[in-house]
Amino acid sequence: MSLAEKLAQERRARLAAERLLELKQAELTDANRKLGRHALALTKRIGATQAEIATFRDENEKVKSDLNTANEKVELAERRLWHSIQAFQDGFAFFDNNSKLIGANTAYLNIFEGVEEVSPGVSYVRILQILTDEGLIDTEELTADAWRATMTERWMSSAPEPTVIRLWNDRYLKLIDQRGHDGDIVSLALDITATVHYEEELRAARERAEAANRAKSAFLANMSHEIRTPMNGVVGMAELLNDTNLTEEQRLYAHTIKNSGEALLVIINDVLDYSKIEAEKLVLHPEPFDLEACMHEVVMLLQANARDKGLSLLVDYDLFMPTNFIGDPGRIRQILTNLIGNAVKFTNKGHVTARVTGVPQPEDNTVMLHISIEDTGIGIPEEKIQHVFGEFNQVEDETNRQFEGTGLGLAITERLIKLMDGEIWVESEFGVGSCFGFQLPLAVADGSQIKAPEMPEDLQTVLIVDDMEINREILNRQLQRLGLQVFPVSTGAEALEKMSDDIDLVITDRNLPGMDGLKLARSLRHSWPDVPVILLSSDPADLRDASILEIFADVLQKPLPRGALFNALSGLSALERRRAAGAASSDQGSDPATTPAATLSSPARSELPRMRILAAEDNRTNQLVFRKMVKDLDIELKFANNGLEAVDLYQSFKPDLIFMDISMPKMDGKEATQAIRELEKATHHHVQIVALTAHAMDGDSEGILAAGLDDYLTKPLRKVLIHERIMKNLPAGVAPLVTTEADDSAMRATG
């Protein structure tokens, strides 16, 4: 091999080695590069791990710090809680689920008077034993064993009831124990000694107050009796004096005496009623009663006052609403008297109207009654309406200072209505009038539905003549509901103009402007002899005046009851039409219902015994009043001066009716009645006994009826009520009460 070839071969080998070296260097450089990157990543991970470790170390230190702080706070809270518990004036203790004492405050431990055994770990049963053994507890009527058994049974219950224990030193503790979910118990021993003593003082004060209230009630009742007894003589004699021949001046004096006495009695009644309501002693006595009749009784009672003032007193009772309800008629009558009486009192012209409607509730056979009393009186200022139901309140105003009264009437009325589950309200416009309304839920009694009258077939069209629009409106609505066509006019002249062959009936008011009802009837009788005329009058004398009765088909008293209207319309037969026209006037007296009792065929008076009445009354003045009130009646009357005499006379006189005074010497009226009822057991004959009482607070029916009496009247006595009770109890087979000569006076007394 030549040198050149050798050099070429070495050069190639050197080049190959250089390339290989370069390749290895490149590989080494790449490996170094990769190693660097890996080292960098590893360094970063190490740095992150170190940061995390540092964070965890910081957090751990923070947690340790927070735990230390929390422990300090818990310890502080526990110390504060325990200090608070120790500061309690009442005992506080903890028991575990085995009834072992965990801890208690000083107040709880002091109960045991320093007995060292009462400390954490003692059982509740042992605590009870210590209380009885050491004489720390007053078990009262229980033995020590019985008391511990009772307390243990209470403690073991899931929810122990609070109980009161009495310690030896007259301290009272109320034990309140609360069991937790794990069985632990927290026990409180509250010192209620001051409360118990205060309650004892309150109880003693209440007993003294009740005794004082009973004394007050007895005083009011006695004062009522003492006032009513002489007032019976004053009012009774004044009423009798008015029935004698007096001059106008004397009659004025007698009328003033009577009115003043009755005004005093109204005040007494208001005060007594309000006292009973305040003491919650007023009790309702529900019974079946006729609401419409009750309303008309009240209206008739107030009719004279209204007539004296020239007022029209009206009743608008829904035509087909029930009339018989179950309620307390006495209290409902009192409500109506207060409201209607107030309306008359504060009305000087116009009218007072009592409206009655109702909403039936068939599901419980009741009616929600709505009764409103409307007037055209002085009214009430708007800012004073809210005060009218307050006690002793009257709206002070120059227009009503002339009206006297206690100011209790509306307060009593509101209380009575609320007592009956009702409500009352008032609407008023000053100077125009007022409307007092109330509603009551009352049960409907049997036989309460009103049936429409069976009217003559030829009665189709009615002419109403009345100068008051409200009168025309009420009567127009009622007749239209009966299916009649109605033409209302306001004067007699308008009535004559309106008359035609289509008019079947004329209903006219007594007092009309220009041409009154009598003149109108005479004109109609002359020109329309076949058309009957019915007169409406507020004067009871018109119902007995023969000269008026012969002109009209019927005379009805205002306000007009539905029954009277129905009877008058039903009675308009062809015969009655002819009688009204004068064609059959001889038939007028053939109806036995209208024939006076004295003219009915009956045995000769000499053949019939007189009704025997016994009146037990110790007051001579009241005896005189009673005798004068019944002097027009043909009866045999005897008086007993006390209860013993009443019992003796009952046996010898054998009365048909007894009027029994309640307060009498030797034997009172209730005792005498009970003695008479005992005597009746042998004869099986029951005589009616009517109580006469001036003792208003004994006048409640339960006290009277419980003693065996059948009825009662409150003094001062009223002649009309005495006559009513006598007429009601007239036995069969006795002489008529009213002689022919006494007919007119008896009618005045009972009408």
PALUMNU-393842 format. One record per residue (C-alpha): residue number from 1; residue in one letter; x, y, z. Coordinates in steps of 0.02 Angstrom, whole numbers, plus 50000, padded with zeros to 5 digits. Each point is the difference from the previous one (the first is absolute). Layout:
N
R     k   r       x       y       z
R   NUM   A       X       Y       Z
...
//
This chain:
751
R     k   r       x       y       z
R     1   M   50000   50000   50000
R     2   S   50067   50163   49950
R     3   L   50030   50141   50116
R     4   A   49864   50102   49919
R     5   E   49876   49862   50025
R     6   K   50053   49984   50179
R     7   L   49982   50186   50026
R     8   A   49829   49997   49917
R     9   Q   49946   49855   50109
R    10   E   50060   50086   50160
R    11   R   49914   50159   49947
R    12   R   49838   49905   49975
R    13   A   50020   49914   50166
R    14   R   50036   50166   50084
R    15   L   49848   50079   49917
R    16   A   49893   49853   50055
R    17   A   50066   50016   50176
R    18   E   49967   50186   49998
R    19   R   49823   49971   49940
R    20   L   49974   49868   50131
R    21   L   50070   50119   50131
R    22   E   49886   50137   49941
R    23   L   49853   49880   50007
R    24   K   50043   49948   50177
R    25   Q   50024   50178   50049
R    26   A   49829   50042   49928
R    27   E   49924   49854   50095
R    28   L   50088   50054   50158
R    29   T   49942   50178   49977
R    30   D   49822   49940   49974
R    31   A   50012   49889   50154
R    32   N   50069   50145   50101
R    33   R   49858   50107   49936
R    34   K   49871   49869   50053
R    35   L   50084   49978   50167
R    36   G   49995   50187   50029
R    37   R   49816   50008   49959
R    38   H   49966   49854   50117
R    39   A   50103   50079   50137
R    40   L   49907   50164   49977
R    41   A   49829   49913   50013
R    42   L   50059   49902   50150
R    43   T   50061   50160   50080
R    44   K   49831   50081   49971
R    45   R   49910   49852   50076
R    46   I   50114   50003   50149
R    47   G   49967   50186   50020
R    48   A   49811   49975   49990
R    49   T   50010   49857   50124
R    50   Q   50100   50106   50117
R    51   A   49872   50141   49983
R    52   E   49858   49880   50039
R    53   I   50093   49934   50150
R    54   A   50027   50177   50059
R    55   T   49814   50039   49975
R    56   F   49948   49843   50094
R    57   R   50119   50047   50137
R    58   D   49924   50175   50010
R    59   E   49824   49933   49998
R    60   N   50042   49874   50134
R    61   E   50068   50138   50106
R    62   K   49843   50103   49967
R    63   V   49888   49852   50044
R    64   K   50098   49972   50159
R    65   S   49980   50184   50040
R    66   D   49814   49998   49960
R    67   L   49977   49844   50107
R    68   N   50087   50083   50143
R    69   T   49894   50155   49978
R    70   A   49840   49896   49989
R    71   N   50048   49902   50155
R    72   E   50030   50162   50090
R    73   K   49831   50066   49943
R    74   V   49912   49839   50052
R    75   E   50083   50007   50169
R    76   L   49952   50184   50014
R    77   A   49820   49962   49948
R    78   E   49992   49856   50123
R    79   R   50065   50111   50139
R    80   R   49878   50137   49954
R    81   L   49856   49876   49987
R    82   W   50042   49924   50167
R    83   H   50021   50171   50079
R    84   S   49830   50047   49928
R    85   I   49922   49840   50066
R    86   Q   50080   50034   50168
R    87   A   49926   50175   49997
R    88   F   49824   49930   49980
R    89   Q   49887   50031   50147
R    90   D   49912   49838   49951
R    91   G   50071   49825   50010
R    92   F   50080   49921   49845
R    93   A   50067   49821   49985
R    94   F   50056   49871   49870
R    95   F   49967   49813   50010
R    96   D   50066   49863   49885
R    97   N   49896   49863   49921
R    98   N   50019   49897   50160
R    99   S   49925   50141   50104
R   100   K   50169   50039   50079
R   101   L   50038   50181   50042
R   102   I   50131   50073   49883
R   103   G   50002   50175   50072
R   104   A   49892   50130   50086
R   105   N   50010   50183   50042
R   106   T   50011   50069   50176
R   107   A   49814   50046   50005
R   108   Y   49956   49818   49966
R   109   L   50122   49934   50131
R   110   N   49940   50126   50129
R   111   I   49831   49915   49999
R   112   F   50082   49857   50094
R   113   E   50067   50108   50140
R   114   G   50183   49949   49972
R   115   V   49973   49812   49996
R   116   E   50169   49946   49927
R   117   E   49929   49842   49925
R   118   V   49910   50103   49870
R   119   S   50145   50017   49878
R   120   P   50042   49936   49824
R   121   G   49966   49814   49989
R   122   V   49852   49992   50122
R   123   S   49841   49925   49926
R   124   Y   49834   50091   49984
R   125   V   49914   49866   50104
R   126   R   50126   50030   50140
R   127   I   49967   50187   49988
R   128   L   49814   49967   50030
R   129   Q   50045   49890   50150
R   130   I   50108   50139   50073
R   131   L   49861   50127   49980
R   132   T   49878   49895   50102
R   133   D   50124   49929   50127
R   134   E   50073   50171   50040
R   135   G   49827   50079   50012
R   136   L   50038   50123   49860
R   137   I   49835   49972   49909
R   138   D   49820   50024   50054
R   139   T   49908   49851   49925
R   140   E   49833   50070   50066
R   141   E   49867   49863   49999
R   142   L   50117   49868   49923
R   143   T   50114   49884   50098
R   144   A   50187   50008   49964
R   145   D   49995   49835   49904
R   146   A   49849   50052   49898
R   147   W   50078   50169   49959
R   148   R   50164   49918   49943
R   149   A   49904   49873   49895
R   150   T   49901   50140   49916
R   151   M   50156   50102   49965
R   152   T   50096   49848   49934
R   153   E   49858   49952   49882
R   154   R   49997   50178   49936
R   155   W   50190   50002   49976
R   156   M   50002   49838   49900
R   157   S   49870   50059   49875
R   158   S   50058   50052   49826
R   159   A   49939   50178   50025
R   160   P   49984   50041   50187
R   161   E   49858   50122   50038
R   162   P   50050   50155   50099
R   163   T   49955   49986   50185
R   164   V   50005   50112   50152
R   165   I   50077   49945   50166
R   166   R   49996   50088   50167
R   167   L   50157   50005   50108
R   168   W   50007   49996   50189
R   169   N   50026   50189   50009
R   170   D   49841   50039   49900
R   171   R   50095   50028   49839
R   172   Y   49919   49937   49840
R   173   L   50102   49927   49857
R   174   K   49935   49960   49827
R   175   L   50096   49852   49927
R   176   I   50022   50000   49811
R   177   D   50096   49851   49930
R   178   Q   50046   49978   49816
R   179   R   50063   49832   49935
R   180   G   50122   50003   49853
R   181   H   50013   49876   49855
R   182   D   50141   49903   50083
R   183   G   49907   49988   50165
R   184   D   50089   50143   50090
R   185   I   49888   50114   50102
R   186   V   50010   50186   50034
R   187   S   49908   50045   50162
R   188   L   49940   50172   50053
R   189   A   49937   50043   50175
R   190   L   49914   50170   49983
R   191   D   49964   50094   50160
R   192   I   49817   50055   49982
R   193   T   49972   50044   50182
R   194   A   49960   50182   49960
R   195   T   49881   49947   49861
R   196   V   49908   49877   50113
R   197   H   49981   50129   50137
R   198   Y   49941   50128   49872
R   199   E   49872   49877   49933
R   200   E   49941   49968   50177
R   201   E   49982   50188   50024
R   202   L   49907   50012   49834
R   203   R   49886   49856   50050
R   204   A   49963   50084   50165
R   205   A   49972   50165   49911
R   206   R   49886   49915   49874
R   207   E   49900   49921   50141
R   208   R   49984   50170   50082
R   209   A   49950   50078   49832
R   210   E   49871   49864   49970
R   211   A   49932   50025   50175
R   212   A   49992   50187   49967
R   213   N   49916   49967   49832
R   214   R   49873   49887   50085
R   215   A   49971   50135   50129
R   216   K   49981   50128   49860
R   217   S   49876   49887   49908
R   218   A   49903   49972   50161
R   219   F   50003   50188   50032
R   220   L   49938   50038   49824
R   221   A   49865   49868   50016
R   222   N   49945   50064   50169
R   223   M   50005   50180   49942
R   224   S   49899   49950   49848
R   225   H   49872   49920   50115
R   226   E   49997   50148   50117
R   227   I   49979   50123   49855
R   228   R   49876   49897   49900
R   229   T   49884   49968   50148
R   230   P   49954   50183   50027
R   231   M   50012   50034   49813
R   232   N   49865   49870   49974
R   233   G   49886   50110   50105
R   234   V   50054   50160   49911
R   235   V   49985   49936   49821
R   236   G   49849   49890   50034
R   237   M   49902   50137   50085
R   238   A   50048   50125   49865
R   239   E   49935   49878   49869
R   240   L   49838   49975   50097
R   241   L   49985   50187   50027
R   242   N   50004   50026   49812
R   243   D   49846   49889   49985
R   244   T   49897   50118   50110
R   245   N   49915   50163   49957
R   246   L   50136   50132   50005
R   247   T   50023   50176   49937
R   248   E   50129   50023   49864
R   249   E   50122   50073   50127
R   250   Q   49975   49854   50120
R   251   R   50019   49876   49858
R   252   L   50164   50084   49952
R   253   Y   50064   49982   50178
R   254   A   49948   49816   50011
R   255   H   50076   49965   49830
R   256   T   50163   50085   50054
R   257   I   50008   49896   50160
R   258   K   49974   49839   49902
R   259   N   50128   50043   49866
R   260   S   50130   50055   50129
R   261   G   49978   49838   50097
R   262   E   50017   49895   49844
R   263   A   50155   50099   49948
R   264   L   50078   49961   50170
R   265   L   49960   49816   49976
R   266   V   50085   50001   49828
R   267   I   50158   50067   50083
R   268   I   49992   49866   50135
R   269   N   49976   49863   49869
R   270   D   50147   50064   49897
R   271   V   50118   50004   50148
R   272   L   49947   49827   50058
R   273   D   50014   49924   49826
R   274   Y   50169   50078   49971
R   275   S   50062   49938   50169
R   276   K   49947   49823   49959
R   277   I   50080   50007   49828
R   278   E   50163   50067   50073
R   279   A   50001   49859   50128
R   280   E   49960   49874   49862
R   281   K   49848   49946   50100
R   282   L   49873   50035   49864
R   283   V   49936   49835   49928
R   284   L   49892   49979   49845
R   285   H   49844   49891   50009
R   286   P   49956   49940   49824
R   287   E   49821   49945   49967
R   288   P   49879   50002   49853
R   289   F   49926   50172   49970
R   290   D   49911   50102   49867
R   291   L   50120   50133   49935
R   292   E   49867   50097   49904
R   293   A   49884   50004   50151
R   294   C   50148   50053   50107
R   295   M   50039   50144   49883
R   296   H   49820   50059   49996
R   297   E   49990   49991   50190
R   298   V   50151   50115   50012
R   299   V   49929   50117   49868
R   300   M   49832   50007   50086
R   301   L   50087   50041   50163
R   302   L   50088   50147   49917
R   303   Q   49853   50049   49889
R   304   A   49929   50126   50124
R   305   N   50165   50097   50011
R   306   A   50017   49998   49811
R   307   R   49820   50059   49977
R   308   D   50027   50142   50124
R   309   K   50146   50060   49893
R   310   G   49905   49977   49837
R   311   L   50114   49859   49942
R   312   S   49953   49850   49895
R   313   L   50062   49838   50077
R   314   L   50014   49864   49867
R   315   V   50045   49815   49991
R   316   D   50059   49926   49836
R   317   Y   50009   49812   50031
R   318   D   50048   49897   49848
R   319   L   49836   49929   49938
R   320   F   50045   49816   49991
R   321   M   50138   49990   50129
R   322   P   49974   49881   50149
R   323   T   49934   50079   50158
R   324   N   50031   49867   50134
R   325   F   50180   49984   50059
R   326   I   50096   49932   50148
R   327   G   50088   50134   50101
R   328   D   49986   50104   50158
R   329   P   49842   50103   49967
R   330   G   50026   50109   50153
R   331   R   50173   50056   49946
R   332   I   49951   50019   49818
R   333   R   49853   50106   50056
R   334   Q   50121   50103   50105
R   335   I   50113   50027   49847
R   336   L   49853   50054   49893
R   337   T   49933   50114   50137
R   338   N   50169   50084   50019
R   339   L   50026   50028   49814
R   340   I   49821   50048   49953
R   341   G   49981   50102   50159
R   342   N   50161   50095   49961
R   343   A   49939   50032   49823
R   344   V   49835   50072   50065
R   345   K   50093   50098   50132
R   346   F   50118   50085   49877
R   347   T   49872   50028   49860
R   348   N   49887   50152   50002
R   349   K   49915   49980   49832
R   350   G   49983   49872   49863
R   351   H   50002   49814   50038
R   352   V   50087   49855   50086
R   353   T   50002   49836   49902
R   354   A   50050   49828   50063
R   355   R   50047   49886   49855
R   356   V   50022   49812   50016
R   357   T   50076   49889   49867
R   358   G   50096   49837   50010
R   359   V   50114   49881   49909
R   360   P   49944   49819   50023
R   361   Q   50134   49870   50035
R   362   P   49911   49833   49967
R   363   E   50149   49892   50048
R   364   D   49974   50038   50185
R   365   N   49821   50066   49994
R   366   T   50050   50175   50051
R   367   V   49973   50175   49931
R   368   M   50127   50140   50006
R   369   L   49882   50140   50050
R   370   H   50035   50177   49943
R   371   I   49903   50131   50099
R   372   S   50021   50185   49969
R   373   I   49923   50149   50088
R   374   E   49992   50153   49886
R   375   D   49950   50174   50057
R   376   T   49991   50177   49934
R   377   G   50072   50073   50160
R   378   I   50143   50113   50047
R   379   G   50136   49882   49938
R   380   I   50176   49978   50066
R   381   P   50156   50095   49943
R   382   E   50121   49887   49906
R   383   E   50142   50026   50122
R   384   K   49891   49945   50147
R   385   I   49920   49844   49927
R   386   Q   50137   49887   50069
R   387   H   49959   50056   50177
R   388   V   49814   49963   50004
R   389   F   50022   49823   50069
R   390   G   50113   50055   50141
R   391   E   49949   49992   50183
R   392   F   49916   50155   50072
R   393   N   50016   50085   49830
R   394   Q   49880   50117   49917
R   395   V   50053   50102   49851
R   396   E   50022   50173   50077
R   397   D   49924   50129   49887
R   398   E   49887   50151   50020
R   399   T   49866   49908   49901
R   400   N   49985   49854   50121
R   401   R   50036   50069   50172
R   402   Q   49813   50002   50029
R   403   F   50000   49809   49998
R   404   E   50036   49919   50167
R   405   G   50061   49825   50040
R   406   T   50139   49897   50077
R   407   G   50095   49976   49838
R   408   L   49998   49812   50034
R   409   G   49861   49947   49882
R   410   L   50106   49974   49844
R   411   A   50145   49926   50099
R   412   I   49882   49871   50074
R   413   T   49922   49968   49830
R   414   E   50170   49968   49921
R   415   R   50050   49881   50140
R   416   L   49836   49904   49986
R   417   I   50017   49982   49811
R   418   K   50179   49937   50017
R   419   L   49942   49879   50135
R   420   M   49880   49930   49869
R   421   D   50142   49981   49871
R   422   G   49937   50149   49901
R   423   E   50069   50169   49952
R   424   I   49935   50178   49995
R   425   W   50045   50151   49895
R   426   V   49940   50176   49969
R   427   E   49990   50115   49850
R   428   S   49951   50181   50022
R   429   E   49997   50169   49915
R   430   F   49998   50148   50115
R   431   G   49836   50094   49991
R   432   V   49921   49870   49883
R   433   G   49979   49841   50102
R   434   S   50079   49838   50058
R   435   C   49989   49814   49968
R   436   F   50048   49877   50137
R   437   G   50012   49823   49933
R   438   F   50041   49834   50078
R   439   Q   50002   49818   49949
R   440   L   49965   49845   50104
R   441   P   50011   49816   49956
R   442   L   49840   49919   50065
R   443   A   49934   49823   49981
R   444   V   49829   49985   49918
R   445   A   49865   49927   50112
R   446   D   49867   49878   49941
R   447   G   49846   50069   49914
R   448   S   50088   50161   49953
R   449   Q   49959   50015   49816
R   450   I   49875   50134   49946
R   451   K   49873   49945   49870
R   452   A   49934   50121   49871
R   453   P   49816   50042   50025
R   454   E   49863   49928   49892
R   455   M   49934   50159   49924
R   456   P   49834   50026   49908
R   457   E   50015   49962   49816
R   458   D   49933   50172   49953
R   459   L   50134   50090   50101
R   460   Q   50130   50052   49872
R   461   T   50034   50187   50016
R   462   V   50029   50103   50158
R   463   L   50008   50187   50024
R   464   I   50112   50056   50145
R   465   V   49972   50174   50072
R   466   D   50135   50063   50119
R   467   D   50092   50165   50008
R   468   M   50162   49918   50061
R   469   E   50107   49927   49862
R   470   I   50077   49866   50111
R   471   N   49827   49938   50051
R   472   R   49951   49986   49818
R   473   E   50164   49914   49957
R   474   I   49981   49865   50135
R   475   L   49818   49962   49964
R   476   N   50028   50007   49812
R   477   R   50140   49872   50010
R   478   Q   49900   49883   50112
R   479   L   49845   50002   49891
R   480   Q   50100   49977   49841
R   481   R   50081   49845   50075
R   482   L   49823   49934   50023
R   483   G   49972   50020   49813
R   484   L   49893   50157   50007
R   485   Q   50013   50152   49889
R   486   V   50025   50156   50106
R   487   F   49971   50185   49968
R   488   P   50073   50110   50139
R   489   V   49942   50180   50023
R   490   S   50037   50128   50136
R   491   T   49835   50096   50024
R   492   G   49813   49970   50003
R   493   A   49978   50112   49850
R   494   E   50123   49896   49899
R   495   A   49907   49843   50055
R   496   L   49834   50065   49934
R   497   E   50081   50046   49836
R   498   K   50081   49828   49986
R   499   M   49841   49902   50040
R   500   S   49929   49895   49861
R   501   D   49906   49837   49973
R   502   D   50168   49910   50002
R   503   I   50031   50040   50185
R   504   D   49945   49854   50109
R   505   L   50059   50063   50170
R   506   V   50054   50164   50081
R   507   I   50119   50004   50149
R   508   T   50011   50172   50077
R   509   D   50091   50081   50144
R   510   R   49898   50086   50136
R   511   N   50093   50165   49997
R   512   L   50016   50075   49826
R   513   P   50032   50182   49953
R   514   G   49844   50094   49945
R   515   M   49880   49853   49993
R   516   D   50026   49871   50137
R   517   G   49963   49815   49985
R   518   L   49823   50015   50070
R   519   K   49948   50132   49874
R   520   L   50079   49901   49860
R   521   A   49907   49843   50052
R   522   R   49833   50092   50004
R   523   S   50032   50071   49827
R   524   L   50047   49829   49933
R   525   R   49849   49919   50083
R   526   H   49888   50124   49912
R   527   S   50079   49984   49828
R   528   W   50072   49823   50006
R   529   P   49888   49902   50119
R   530   D   50066   49830   49946
R   531   V   50183   50038   50037
R   532   P   50053   49955   50178
R   533   V   50113   50119   50096
R   534   I   50123   49948   50136
R   535   L   50056   50133   50124
R   536   L   50176   50003   50074
R   537   S   50009   50095   50164
R   538   S   50129   50020   50139
R   539   D   49863   50048   50125
R   540   P   49932   49846   50092
R   541   A   49836   50092   50033
R   542   D   49958   49990   49814
R   543   L   49994   49810   50014
R   544   R   49853   50013   50123
R   545   D   49907   50150   49929
R   546   A   49836   49933   49930
R   547   S   49976   50154   49889
R   548   I   50166   49960   49916
R   549   L   49976   49812   49992
R   550   E   49838   50013   49902
R   551   I   50086   50100   49863
R   552   F   50146   49884   49966
R   553   A   50018   49818   49953
R   554   D   50135   49989   50134
R   555   V   50100   50114   50114
R   556   L   50182   49948   50029
R   557   Q   50119   50075   50126
R   558   K   50168   50066   49942
R   559   P   50132   49937   49991
R   560   L   49917   49862   49904
R   561   P   50040   49818   50048
R   562   R   50007   49878   49856
R   563   G   49867   49890   50078
R   564   A   49878   50144   50016
R   565   L   50029   50048   49818
R   566   F   49977   49820   49941
R   567   N   49841   49979   50102
R   568   A   49928   50163   49934
R   569   L   50034   49952   49819
R   570   S   49935   49823   50024
R   571   G   49841   50069   50079
R   572   L   49956   50105   49850
R   573   S   49868   49876   49940
R   574   A   49850   50053   49901
R   575   L   49904   50009   50163
R   576   E   50130   50114   50076
R   577   R   49997   50107   49845
R   578   R   49813   50021   50013
R   579   R   50017   50035   50186
R   580   A   50130   50133   49963
R   581   A   49882   50078   49876
R   582   G   49859   49999   50126
R   583   A   49902   49861   49916
R   584   A   50030   49873   50136
R   585   S   50040   50104   50154
R   586   S   49889   49888   50106
R   587   D   50128   49859   49981
R   588   Q   50136   50100   50084
R   589   G   49969   49935   50176
R   590   S   49976   49818   49954
R   591   D   50183   49953   50017
R   592   P   50027   49926   50173
R   593   A   50182   50053   49994
R   594   T   49946   50184   49999
R   595   T   49860   49983   50126
R   596   P   50038   50073   50172
R   597   A   50018   49870   50136
R   598   A   49860   50078   50101
R   599   T   49873   49977   49859
R   600   L   50037   49817   49962
R   601   S   49865   49881   50054
R   602   S   50047   49930   50169
R   603   P   49917   49941   50159
R   604   A   49932   50136   50113
R   605   R   50137   50085   50098
R   606   S   49918   49952   50164
R   607   E   50022   49817   49955
R   608   L   50188   50014   49972
R   609   P   50133   50024   50135
R   610   R   50121   50144   49984
R   611   M   50185   49970   49965
R   612   R   50096   49994   50165
R   613   I   50166   50091   50006
R   614   L   50123   50001   50144
R   615   A   50129   50140   50008
R   616   A   50143   49978   50124
R   617   E   50072   50174   50033
R   618   D   50065   50071   50164
R   619   N   50002   50183   49947
R   620   R   49834   50087   50033
R   621   T   50028   50128   49863
R   622   N   50032   49862   49873
R   623   Q   49843   49910   50058
R   624   L   49901   50158   49966
R   625   V   50081   50020   49829
R   626   F   49960   49819   49956
R   627   R   49821   50015   50061
R   628   K   49970   50156   49896
R   629   M   50078   49921   49845
R   630   V   49876   49854   50002
R   631   K   49847   50096   50061
R   632   D   49921   49991   49827
R   633   L   50007   49810   50001
R   634   D   49863   49896   50080
R   635   I   50112   49892   50108
R   636   E   50012   49944   50181
R   637   L   50163   50071   50068
R   638   K   50090   49964   50164
R   639   F   50167   50063   50065
R   640   A   50132   49909   50103
R   641   N   50123   50108   50098
R   642   N   50140   49870   50000
R   643   G   50045   49828   49936
R   644   L   49925   49907   50148
R   645   E   49831   50084   49973
R   646   A   50013   49959   49814
R   647   V   50021   49815   50037
R   648   D   49853   50002   50122
R   649   L   49886   50095   49879
R   650   Y   50048   49881   49860
R   651   Q   49924   49859   50101
R   652   S   49844   50092   50057
R   653   F   49966   50119   49855
R   654   K   50051   49878   49860
R   655   P   50048   50137   49875
R   656   D   49998   49981   49811
R   657   L   50154   50111   49983
R   658   I   50132   50063   50122
R   659   F   50104   50158   49985
R   660   M   50150   49971   50116
R   661   D   50116   50138   50060
R   662   I   50177   49930   50016
R   663   S   50065   50103   50148
R   664   M   49885   49981   50150
R   665   P   50026   49980   50189
R   666   K   49985   49834   50094
R   667   M   50000   49899   49838
R   668   D   50052   50069   49831
R   669   G   49911   49968   49836
R   670   K   50115   49860   49942
R   671   E   49981   49904   50163
R   672   A   49811   50025   49998
R   673   T   49993   49936   49821
R   674   Q   50099   49845   50045
R   675   A   49883   49967   50146
R   676   I   49848   50018   49885
R   677   R   50078   49882   49873
R   678   E   50022   49871   50138
R   679   L   49816   50016   50046
R   680   E   49951   49980   49818
R   681   K   50076   49827   49994
R   682   A   49852   49935   50101
R   683   T   49868   50083   49889
R   684   H   50087   49981   49830
R   685   H   49940   50176   49960
R   686   H   50125   50129   49938
R   687   V   49956   50183   50029
R   688   Q   50091   50132   49899
R   689   I   50112   50110   50108
R   690   V   50066   50164   49929
R   691   A   50145   50081   50092
R   692   L   49997   50185   50039
R   693   T   50178   50057   50027
R   694   A   50083   50166   50031
R   695   H   50164   49905   50019
R   696   A   50062   50025   49822
R   697   M   50153   49890   50016
R   698   D   49890   49860   50066
R   699   G   49885   50029   49853
R   700   D   50097   49883   49887
R   701   S   49889   49858   49947
R   702   E   50112   49860   50061
R   703   G   49987   50056   50182
R   704   I   49812   50029   49990
R   705   L   49954   49843   49904
R   706   A   50117   49890   50102
R   707   A   49898   50043   50154
R   708   G   49842   49933   49918
R   709   L   49922   50163   49939
R   710   D   49924   50001   49826
R   711   D   50030   50181   49948
R   712   Y   50058   50166   50070
R   713   L   49966   50186   49985
R   714   T   50125   50133   50049
R   715   K   49944   50148   50104
R   716   P   49937   50132   49974
R   717   L   49846   49902   49946
R   718   R   49911   50044   49839
R   719   K   49812   49989   49992
R   720   V   50002   49927   49826
R   721   L   50118   49860   50051
R   722   I   49898   49957   50156
R   723   H   49842   49989   49894
R   724   E   50092   49897   49869
R   725   R   50056   49869   50129
R   726   I   49825   49990   50073
R   727   M   49919   49980   49829
R   728   K   50128   49870   49951
R   729   N   49963   49893   50155
R   730   L   49811   50018   50002
R   731   P   49935   49825   50045
R   732   A   49850   49919   49918
R   733   G   49832   50011   50086
R   734   V   50020   50171   50081
R   735   A   49909   50162   49969
R   736   P   50066   50118   49865
R   737   L   50131   50117   50068
R   738   V   49927   50156   49920
R   739   T   49825   50058   50039
R   740   T   49900   50097   49872
R   741   E   50031   50161   50094
R   742   A   50188   49967   50009
R   743   D   50026   49951   49817
R   744   D   50072   50166   49946
R   745   S   50121   50018   50146
R   746   A   50059   49820   49982
R   747   M   50029   50027   49815
R   748   R   50105   50150   50041
R   749   A   50099   49899   50127
R   750   T   50032   49851   49887
R   751   G   50010   50085   49832
//
